[in-house]
Amino acid sequence: MKKYKFLTLTDHSGHSEHNSLYALMATLSQHPQCESLQIASRGNTANDAFFVDQKGSTVQAKKIDKDFAFDASGNQFTQQQKAVDLRDFDVIVMRLPRPISDSFLEYLVSIDARLIFVNNPKGIIKTSTKQFLLNFPSVCPPMQLCHSAAEVVAFAQQSDMVLKPLREYGGKGIVKITNGTATDGQQQMPLADYLVSIQTALEEDGYLAMKYLKNVSKGDKRILVVNGEILASSLRLPAEGSWLCNVAQGGTSVPSEVAPEEEAMVKAIAPTLLKEGIVMFGADTLTDDDGKRVLSEVNTLSIGGFPQAGEQTGKPIVAMAINNLLDYVNSQSK
């Protein structure tokens, strides 16, 4: 049985006790194919040369084991660290949340071509923008990439819609547009004024326009997928009177079952993601106006919810995720 040296890259600055990193890494450290596991944080200023300046291939890291757990002080990411070189590892596990730049991701893959990544940085660049959904029109609501105010207005004339910045997360920056008014769930403004406020980002980066689905109150379902296999799902329901399902925006999460159309959806998109080196992802679905689940987002950065899914289902979801991760690593090992 081949054993691997793992290095996990994260940023502990925004962590809480609910972060999946701790359960996943504690479990990985005990896998029979794990020779060693170390972790380095972008939140450790001693690592600025690597994470910020993109210089060299060494980071300050710490070995972790089965006792790895959340510590509100964050000391475990800043004290008793030792310099390690990425080139001395076999697998780099990416648990870096946004913000993360394309230049840093490109820098990572340039360090050593032999490294196996979970998820692959180049794949993250391609898939972590909402524009990636345009590859799967048959399983998504009607949508369009917009680069001008005129395109947004034309789409809004067809139906109520939501407008999403391509690289934001957690519901940030999303607005609903109806009857010439834009609302972010808290405040409203005339659509013309809103479009002026985002003009530069709209023209330079683009926004994804998507038909607003009237059944949004039925919840946004997060489906956890590792190495092409669905492990679990949870339903995020909007707060009363809101259309935003994100927990960060006041929504709540409850257990759920995966619908047949969602199984078919994951079967259709997972091979494309795996070709890009995306091993772990979250597929988000909404109920369309015909009562069927459709794909609303694909999340390929620092996917969470694994220990919570285990608690909800009574299944060893974390262990299943790590086993699937190792299956992928074995398939990529030379």
VMD Tcl script that draws the C-alpha trace (Angstrom):
set ca {
  {0.00 0.00 0.00}
  {1.47 3.32 -1.08}
  {1.66 6.06 1.52}
  {1.64 9.79 0.89}
  {2.92 12.95 2.52}
  {0.12 15.52 2.67}
  {0.28 19.28 3.12}
  {-2.96 21.21 3.64}
  {-3.16 24.91 2.78}
  {-5.82 26.90 4.63}
  {-6.56 30.24 6.28}
  {-7.63 29.91 9.89}
  {-8.56 33.61 10.21}
  {-12.25 33.06 9.56}
  {-12.63 29.58 11.02}
  {-15.25 28.51 13.54}
  {-15.97 25.25 15.33}
  {-18.30 24.35 12.45}
  {-15.56 24.37 9.81}
  {-15.22 20.99 8.09}
  {-11.43 21.28 7.92}
  {-10.89 19.92 11.43}
  {-12.92 16.72 11.08}
  {-11.62 16.06 7.57}
  {-7.96 16.52 8.45}
  {-8.13 14.63 11.74}
  {-9.63 11.72 9.81}
  {-7.12 12.00 6.96}
  {-4.24 11.88 9.46}
  {-5.39 8.41 10.54}
  {-5.88 6.94 7.07}
  {-3.53 3.99 6.47}
  {-2.21 5.66 3.30}
  {-1.29 8.87 5.13}
  {2.42 8.82 5.98}
  {2.26 12.34 7.41}
  {0.00 15.39 7.36}
  {1.04 18.99 7.92}
  {-0.94 22.20 7.66}
  {0.02 25.78 6.79}
  {-2.18 28.87 7.14}
  {-2.41 32.03 5.09}
  {-3.51 33.62 8.36}
  {0.01 33.20 9.76}
  {1.90 36.38 8.83}
  {5.11 34.38 8.78}
  {3.74 32.89 5.55}
  {3.20 36.21 3.76}
  {6.17 35.64 1.49}
  {4.46 32.51 0.16}
  {0.75 33.37 0.19}
  {1.00 37.11 -0.49}
  {4.27 37.70 -2.32}
  {4.28 34.33 -4.09}
  {7.96 33.74 -3.45}
  {9.70 30.43 -2.95}
  {8.21 27.06 -2.10}
  {8.53 27.01 1.69}
  {5.88 27.67 4.33}
  {5.66 27.56 8.08}
  {3.60 24.49 8.90}
  {2.73 22.09 11.70}
  {2.17 18.35 11.81}
  {-1.34 17.37 12.84}
  {-2.97 14.16 14.04}
  {-6.26 12.71 15.24}
  {-6.51 15.33 18.00}
  {-6.58 18.24 15.53}
  {-9.55 20.43 16.49}
  {-10.74 24.02 16.37}
  {-9.02 26.38 18.80}
  {-10.44 29.90 18.96}
  {-7.01 31.30 19.82}
  {-5.58 30.20 16.48}
  {-2.26 29.50 18.19}
  {-1.88 26.12 16.55}
  {-1.47 27.91 13.20}
  {1.10 30.46 14.40}
  {3.15 28.80 17.13}
  {5.61 25.88 17.07}
  {5.72 25.99 13.30}
  {8.57 24.66 11.17}
  {9.62 25.56 7.64}
  {8.62 22.93 5.08}
  {9.07 22.81 1.30}
  {6.08 21.98 -0.89}
  {8.37 19.94 -3.13}
  {8.87 17.45 -0.28}
  {5.17 16.47 -0.30}
  {3.11 14.21 -2.53}
  {-0.34 15.79 -2.16}
  {-1.47 19.36 -1.53}
  {-4.97 19.62 -0.06}
  {-6.57 22.96 -0.87}
  {-8.79 24.27 1.91}
  {-8.26 27.94 1.12}
  {-11.37 30.13 1.23}
  {-11.83 33.28 -0.83}
  {-10.35 35.73 -1.50}
  {-7.89 33.81 -3.62}
  {-6.30 35.17 -6.77}
  {-5.77 33.41 -10.07}
  {-2.11 34.45 -9.97}
  {-1.60 32.62 -6.67}
  {-3.30 29.50 -8.02}
  {-1.09 29.59 -11.12}
  {1.92 30.06 -8.87}
  {1.04 26.93 -6.88}
  {0.96 24.62 -9.87}
  {4.28 26.03 -11.14}
  {6.17 24.89 -8.03}
  {6.45 21.22 -8.93}
  {4.69 19.33 -11.72}
  {4.77 16.12 -9.65}
  {2.42 17.46 -6.98}
  {-1.10 16.07 -6.77}
  {-3.68 18.68 -5.79}
  {-7.11 18.30 -4.21}
  {-8.58 20.42 -5.79}
  {-6.30 21.35 -8.68}
  {-5.60 25.12 -8.70}
  {-5.99 25.42 -12.48}
  {-9.30 23.62 -12.22}
  {-10.35 26.01 -9.46}
  {-9.59 28.98 -11.74}
  {-11.83 27.56 -14.45}
  {-14.67 26.27 -12.29}
  {-14.97 28.67 -9.35}
  {-16.57 31.40 -11.45}
  {-20.34 31.35 -11.94}
  {-19.66 31.61 -15.65}
  {-18.76 27.90 -15.53}
  {-22.48 27.09 -15.31}
  {-22.83 28.08 -18.95}
  {-21.27 24.70 -19.77}
  {-24.40 22.94 -18.49}
  {-27.44 24.78 -19.92}
  {-29.59 21.63 -20.00}
  {-29.59 21.33 -16.18}
  {-29.65 25.04 -15.28}
  {-32.34 27.76 -15.27}
  {-32.33 30.15 -18.25}
  {-29.21 32.29 -17.91}
  {-26.88 34.62 -19.76}
  {-23.46 36.18 -19.22}
  {-23.94 39.96 -19.32}
  {-21.29 42.59 -19.97}
  {-23.50 45.65 -20.38}
  {-26.46 47.40 -18.79}
  {-28.41 46.88 -22.02}
  {-27.96 43.10 -21.79}
  {-29.18 43.06 -18.18}
  {-32.22 45.19 -19.04}
  {-33.09 42.95 -22.00}
  {-32.88 39.83 -19.83}
  {-35.00 41.48 -17.12}
  {-37.71 42.20 -19.69}
  {-38.11 38.45 -20.27}
  {-38.70 37.51 -16.60}
  {-37.84 38.37 -13.02}
  {-34.18 37.57 -12.56}
  {-31.20 37.44 -10.24}
  {-27.86 38.99 -11.14}
  {-24.72 37.39 -9.72}
  {-21.11 38.63 -9.67}
  {-18.93 35.87 -11.06}
  {-16.53 35.34 -8.15}
  {-18.41 36.35 -5.01}
  {-19.59 33.74 -2.52}
  {-22.00 33.21 0.38}
  {-24.75 35.18 -1.36}
  {-22.65 38.35 -1.50}
  {-23.46 40.77 -4.29}
  {-26.51 38.89 -5.56}
  {-29.54 41.03 -6.40}
  {-33.06 40.23 -7.49}
  {-34.40 42.37 -10.32}
  {-38.12 42.77 -10.82}
  {-40.30 45.55 -12.21}
  {-37.32 47.84 -12.75}
  {-36.10 47.50 -9.15}
  {-32.98 45.81 -7.79}
  {-32.95 44.41 -4.24}
  {-30.22 42.61 -2.34}
  {-32.57 41.36 0.36}
  {-32.04 44.40 2.56}
  {-32.42 47.49 0.41}
  {-33.93 48.44 -2.92}
  {-32.93 50.87 -5.64}
  {-34.02 51.64 -9.20}
  {-32.41 49.23 -11.65}
  {-30.85 52.09 -13.62}
  {-29.09 53.37 -10.49}
  {-27.89 49.92 -9.55}
  {-26.46 49.31 -13.00}
  {-24.51 52.56 -12.78}
  {-23.06 51.43 -9.42}
  {-21.70 48.18 -10.92}
  {-20.84 49.52 -14.38}
  {-17.09 48.94 -14.19}
  {-17.34 45.39 -12.81}
  {-20.16 44.57 -15.24}
  {-18.22 45.70 -18.29}
  {-14.83 44.35 -17.25}
  {-15.74 41.07 -15.54}
  {-19.36 40.39 -16.41}
  {-22.29 39.24 -14.28}
  {-24.39 36.10 -14.63}
  {-28.06 36.79 -15.22}
  {-30.36 33.93 -14.20}
  {-34.12 33.59 -14.25}
  {-35.63 34.08 -10.79}
  {-37.43 30.91 -9.74}
  {-40.68 31.48 -7.88}
  {-40.19 28.27 -5.85}
  {-37.09 29.61 -4.11}
  {-38.90 29.28 -0.77}
  {-38.54 25.50 -1.19}
  {-34.86 25.94 -0.50}
  {-31.39 25.77 -1.96}
  {-30.01 22.24 -1.72}
  {-26.26 21.65 -1.27}
  {-25.10 18.27 -2.60}
  {-21.66 17.10 -1.45}
  {-19.70 15.19 -4.09}
  {-16.24 13.61 -3.73}
  {-14.53 11.81 -6.62}
  {-17.79 11.71 -8.55}
  {-19.88 10.17 -5.75}
  {-22.75 11.91 -3.98}
  {-22.18 11.59 -0.22}
  {-24.99 13.68 1.25}
  {-27.18 16.74 0.81}
  {-28.76 19.41 2.96}
  {-31.53 21.90 2.27}
  {-30.93 25.57 3.07}
  {-34.19 27.42 3.59}
  {-34.51 31.21 3.37}
  {-35.48 33.25 6.40}
  {-39.14 34.26 6.51}
  {-39.81 36.97 3.94}
  {-36.41 36.50 2.27}
  {-35.40 34.94 -1.06}
  {-31.76 34.31 -0.05}
  {-31.09 30.75 1.14}
  {-27.46 31.15 2.20}
  {-26.96 30.44 5.91}
  {-24.65 33.46 5.96}
  {-27.64 35.54 4.84}
  {-30.02 34.25 7.52}
  {-31.09 30.92 6.04}
  {-31.30 27.64 7.94}
  {-30.04 24.16 7.02}
  {-32.04 20.91 7.35}
  {-31.41 17.31 6.16}
  {-32.64 16.37 2.68}
  {-32.77 13.60 0.13}
  {-31.25 13.74 -3.36}
  {-33.88 13.76 -6.12}
  {-33.49 11.54 -9.21}
  {-32.91 14.56 -11.44}
  {-30.13 15.68 -9.10}
  {-28.44 12.29 -9.34}
  {-28.56 12.58 -13.12}
  {-27.25 16.15 -12.87}
  {-24.20 15.14 -10.83}
  {-23.56 12.20 -13.17}
  {-23.53 14.67 -16.05}
  {-21.23 17.31 -14.52}
  {-18.85 15.27 -12.33}
  {-16.75 13.86 -15.22}
  {-16.15 17.37 -16.55}
  {-15.06 18.55 -13.10}
  {-12.81 15.54 -12.53}
  {-11.04 16.23 -15.82}
  {-10.18 19.64 -14.36}
  {-8.86 18.03 -11.16}
  {-11.91 19.00 -9.10}
  {-12.27 16.12 -6.65}
  {-14.52 17.73 -4.02}
  {-17.37 20.03 -4.95}
  {-20.74 21.22 -3.81}
  {-23.59 21.34 -6.32}
  {-26.39 23.75 -5.38}
  {-29.87 23.22 -6.76}
  {-33.17 25.10 -6.73}
  {-36.72 24.04 -7.60}
  {-37.75 25.44 -10.98}
  {-41.22 26.66 -11.91}
  {-42.16 23.11 -13.00}
  {-41.19 21.61 -9.63}
  {-37.94 20.01 -10.82}
  {-34.53 20.60 -9.29}
  {-32.07 22.57 -11.45}
  {-28.41 23.48 -10.98}
  {-27.88 27.00 -9.62}
  {-24.22 26.94 -8.60}
  {-21.09 24.78 -8.42}
  {-18.71 25.38 -5.51}
  {-15.16 24.09 -5.86}
  {-13.33 26.00 -3.10}
  {-13.04 24.76 0.51}
  {-16.33 22.83 0.51}
  {-17.92 22.50 3.96}
  {-20.75 20.64 5.61}
  {-19.22 17.16 5.87}
  {-19.38 16.59 9.65}
  {-22.82 18.20 9.78}
  {-24.01 15.83 7.05}
  {-22.67 12.94 9.09}
  {-24.65 14.07 12.12}
  {-27.81 14.51 10.05}
  {-27.61 11.15 8.27}
  {-25.93 8.94 10.85}
  {-23.44 7.91 8.16}
  {-19.63 8.25 8.35}
  {-19.65 11.04 5.77}
  {-16.24 12.42 6.77}
  {-14.58 9.01 6.50}
  {-16.34 8.39 3.18}
  {-15.03 11.72 1.86}
  {-11.47 10.89 2.87}
  {-11.67 7.39 1.36}
  {-12.88 8.87 -1.93}
  {-10.13 11.49 -1.78}
  {-7.53 8.74 -1.43}
  {-9.08 6.81 -4.32}
  {-8.52 9.88 -6.49}
  {-4.94 10.36 -5.23}
  {-4.18 6.71 -6.00}
  {-5.51 7.18 -9.53}
  {-3.20 10.18 -10.07}
  {-0.08 8.73 -8.45}
  {2.75 7.87 -10.82}
}
mol new
graphics top color blue
foreach p $ca { graphics top sphere $p radius 0.5 }
foreach p [lrange $ca 0 end-1] q [lrange $ca 1 end] { graphics top cylinder $p $q radius 0.2 }
display resetview
